[in-house]
Amino acid sequence: MSSAKLILGSSSPRRQELLKQVHLPFFIRKPNIDESQVTTQDPVEKVKQLAIRKSQALPLQDEKEVILTADTVVSYQQQIFEKPISKEAAFHMISTLSGKTHEVYTGVMIRSTEKERVFVERSEVTFWPLSREEIEWYVTTKDPYDKAGAYGIQSLGAMFVKSIRGDYATIVGLPISRVVRELKGFSVLPV
């Protein structure tokens, strides 16, 4: 029986679902950071820095706590696609990704009073060529607006995906198989 207490530093329902899927009990504590402070255009550095900042914004409240934070971005030709702020932005992102392969990076930080671990996982996603009508319809739904790259592979955006290379869960927002392995070193185990 694990005596460590996992704290998920995120309000993402997708990350919560992934942890529940592998029977990792957790508590939620939402970090309050200004993500615009991280201005690097290197996707690996960006997700790493954001995961670290989110973690550092959450103080450990006792020695049994283990804090897990993550950040995900979509990248195409060295351009980072974050969450779209308008229909036009969502349309631009999906149009740009149509018929092409892009990368999804998720950075993770796990921290306890004893140690910390930071890593980044990368997957590739290839979209089918999409018609203007398909994209116009999609951006009228709620799906694009709380997701990096303006699509959710686990929701409506799945219909755009021709193939993936790498870990599906990394694309959703938490590379869960790697996270489970890393958490063992922090005495956090599935129940």
Backbone torsions as a table, in degrees:
resi	resn	phi	psi	omega
1	MET	NA	129.7	-178.2
2	SER	-75.5	132.4	177.0
3	SER	-96.5	-10.5	178.1
4	ALA	-75.4	152.7	-178.1
5	LYS	-119.0	114.0	-177.4
6	LEU	-81.2	128.3	175.9
7	ILE	-112.5	118.3	175.2
8	LEU	-88.3	115.1	179.9
9	GLY	-88.3	65.4	-177.2
10	SER	-167.2	147.7	174.2
11	SER	-104.8	10.8	-178.7
12	SER	-66.0	119.6	177.3
13	PRO	-63.2	-27.7	180.0
14	ARG	-69.8	-41.5	177.8
15	ARG	-66.4	-38.7	178.0
16	GLN	-61.6	-44.2	179.7
17	GLU	-61.0	-41.8	-179.4
18	LEU	-63.8	-40.4	177.9
19	LEU	-66.3	-40.7	178.5
20	LYS	-64.5	-38.0	-178.7
21	GLN	-56.4	-36.1	-177.7
22	VAL	-103.9	18.0	173.7
23	HIS	59.9	39.5	174.6
24	LEU	-100.0	109.5	177.8
25	PRO	-70.1	144.3	-176.5
26	PHE	-153.7	162.3	172.1
27	PHE	-115.9	153.5	-179.1
28	ILE	-106.1	134.1	172.7
29	ARG	-140.4	117.6	-173.1
30	LYS	-89.3	123.3	177.0
31	PRO	-75.4	149.1	178.0
32	ASN	-115.8	98.3	180.0
33	ILE	-131.0	158.7	175.4
34	ASP	-96.2	100.8	-175.7
35	GLU	-65.5	-21.5	-178.9
36	SER	-69.2	-13.1	177.3
37	GLN	-68.2	-23.9	179.2
38	VAL	-92.7	104.9	-170.5
39	THR	-105.8	-2.7	-179.3
40	THR	-58.1	144.6	176.9
41	GLN	-99.8	7.3	174.5
42	ASP	-86.4	114.9	-174.0
43	PRO	-60.7	-35.9	179.4
44	VAL	-65.3	-47.6	178.8
45	GLU	-63.4	-40.2	-176.6
46	LYS	-62.1	-51.7	-177.6
47	VAL	-67.7	-32.6	177.7
48	LYS	-65.5	-50.3	-179.1
49	GLN	-62.1	-40.3	-179.6
50	LEU	-68.0	-40.7	177.6
51	ALA	-62.2	-40.6	179.3
52	ILE	-66.0	-47.1	-180.0
53	ARG	-61.2	-41.5	178.4
54	LYS	-61.5	-42.6	180.0
55	SER	-64.3	-46.4	-177.8
56	GLN	-65.7	-21.2	178.5
57	ALA	-78.0	-7.3	-178.6
58	LEU	-116.2	103.7	179.3
59	PRO	-68.2	142.9	173.4
60	LEU	-72.0	125.7	-175.6
61	GLN	-91.5	-17.8	170.2
62	ASP	-158.7	169.7	-172.1
63	GLU	-71.8	-8.4	178.4
64	LYS	-89.4	-11.8	-176.2
65	GLU	-76.9	141.5	172.9
66	VAL	-126.7	120.2	-177.0
67	ILE	-98.6	131.1	178.9
68	LEU	-117.9	120.8	176.3
69	THR	-129.3	156.4	-178.7
70	ALA	-153.4	160.1	173.3
71	ASP	-147.3	144.7	-176.6
72	THR	-128.1	136.3	171.0
73	VAL	-133.8	155.4	173.0
74	VAL	-102.7	139.3	-178.9
75	SER	-133.6	134.3	175.8
76	TYR	-137.5	122.6	-178.7
77	GLN	47.6	53.9	178.0
78	GLN	63.1	16.2	176.0
79	GLN	-111.5	128.9	-179.5
80	ILE	-88.3	129.7	176.0
81	PHE	-108.1	110.2	178.3
82	GLU	-95.9	-156.4	179.0
83	LYS	-72.6	130.8	-178.9
84	PRO	-70.3	145.0	-177.8
85	ILE	-101.6	-3.7	-179.3
86	SER	-155.9	167.3	175.1
87	LYS	-59.4	-40.7	-179.0
88	GLU	-62.5	-42.3	179.1
89	ALA	-64.8	-43.5	179.1
90	ALA	-62.7	-44.2	179.2
91	PHE	-59.9	-45.7	179.6
92	HIS	-59.6	-46.3	-177.9
93	MET	-62.4	-50.9	-177.0
94	ILE	-65.3	-39.2	177.3
95	SER	-61.4	-42.1	-179.7
96	THR	-64.8	-38.8	-176.7
97	LEU	-80.5	-16.9	-178.0
98	SER	-54.3	125.6	176.9
99	GLY	72.5	9.4	-175.3
100	LYS	-127.0	170.2	177.0
101	THR	-105.1	132.3	176.8
102	HIS	-128.7	170.9	-179.5
103	GLU	-109.7	148.1	172.3
104	VAL	-122.9	127.4	180.0
105	TYR	-116.2	133.5	171.2
106	THR	-123.9	122.5	176.1
107	GLY	-97.8	141.8	-176.9
108	VAL	-132.4	139.5	169.8
109	MET	-126.8	132.2	174.5
110	ILE	-119.6	129.9	-173.1
111	ARG	-142.1	137.4	171.5
112	SER	-131.4	-176.0	177.7
113	THR	-68.9	-23.5	-176.0
114	GLU	-87.1	-39.5	-172.0
115	LYS	-158.1	171.4	174.6
116	GLU	-143.0	154.3	-178.2
117	ARG	-138.7	130.2	178.5
118	VAL	-126.9	133.6	176.7
119	PHE	-151.6	162.6	179.1
120	VAL	-128.9	133.9	174.4
121	GLU	-112.4	149.4	-176.5
122	ARG	-130.9	135.7	172.4
123	SER	-131.8	159.4	177.9
124	GLU	-114.4	141.4	178.6
125	VAL	-127.3	132.5	174.9
126	THR	-112.1	127.4	177.5
127	PHE	-92.5	148.7	166.7
128	TRP	-66.2	157.2	169.5
129	PRO	-64.9	132.2	-175.0
130	LEU	-113.9	143.6	177.3
131	SER	-81.7	158.4	177.3
132	ARG	-57.6	-39.3	-179.6
133	GLU	-62.4	-43.7	178.8
134	GLU	-59.2	-45.7	-177.3
135	ILE	-68.6	-43.0	178.9
136	GLU	-59.9	-42.3	177.6
137	TRP	-62.7	-46.9	-175.2
138	TYR	-59.7	-42.5	-176.4
139	VAL	-72.3	-8.4	173.4
140	THR	-86.6	-9.4	176.4
141	THR	-86.3	173.5	178.1
142	LYS	-82.0	-13.8	-169.6
143	ASP	-55.0	-43.3	-171.4
144	PRO	-73.4	-17.9	-159.2
145	TYR	-85.9	-12.6	176.4
146	ASP	-118.0	26.0	-175.1
147	LYS	-133.0	137.5	175.3
148	ALA	-58.1	137.4	178.3
149	GLY	77.8	0.8	176.0
150	ALA	70.4	21.8	174.9
151	TYR	-150.0	154.0	174.5
152	GLY	-116.2	119.3	-179.2
153	ILE	-67.8	-22.5	-178.5
154	GLN	-92.4	3.2	-179.8
155	SER	-132.9	-143.1	-176.2
156	LEU	-55.0	-33.7	-179.1
157	GLY	-59.7	-16.2	179.5
158	ALA	-57.7	-28.4	-177.2
159	MET	-71.8	-11.9	178.1
160	PHE	-89.1	-16.1	-167.6
161	VAL	-86.0	115.1	177.3
162	LYS	-82.2	-43.0	179.4
163	SER	-159.3	160.3	173.3
164	ILE	-131.5	153.0	175.9
165	ARG	-131.2	117.1	-177.0
166	GLY	118.3	-161.0	-174.8
167	ASP	-87.2	121.5	178.7
168	TYR	-56.5	-42.7	-176.2
169	ALA	-64.7	-28.5	175.1
170	THR	-61.1	-38.8	-179.4
171	ILE	-69.8	-37.3	178.6
172	VAL	-66.8	-34.4	176.2
173	GLY	137.7	1.7	176.1
174	LEU	-158.2	112.8	-178.6
175	PRO	-70.9	80.8	-164.1
176	ILE	-61.5	-37.6	-179.3
177	SER	-65.4	-40.5	176.6
178	ARG	-67.8	-40.9	179.8
179	VAL	-60.1	-44.8	179.1
180	VAL	-58.6	-44.7	-179.7
181	ARG	-63.9	-42.8	-179.9
182	GLU	-67.9	-37.2	-178.1
183	LEU	-66.4	-25.3	177.1
184	LYS	-56.4	-37.4	179.0
185	GLY	-68.7	-11.2	178.3
186	PHE	-109.7	12.7	-178.6
187	SER	61.1	31.5	173.1
188	VAL	-109.7	116.0	-174.3
189	LEU	-126.8	152.3	174.0
190	PRO	-61.3	149.5	178.6
191	VAL	-115.4	NA	NA
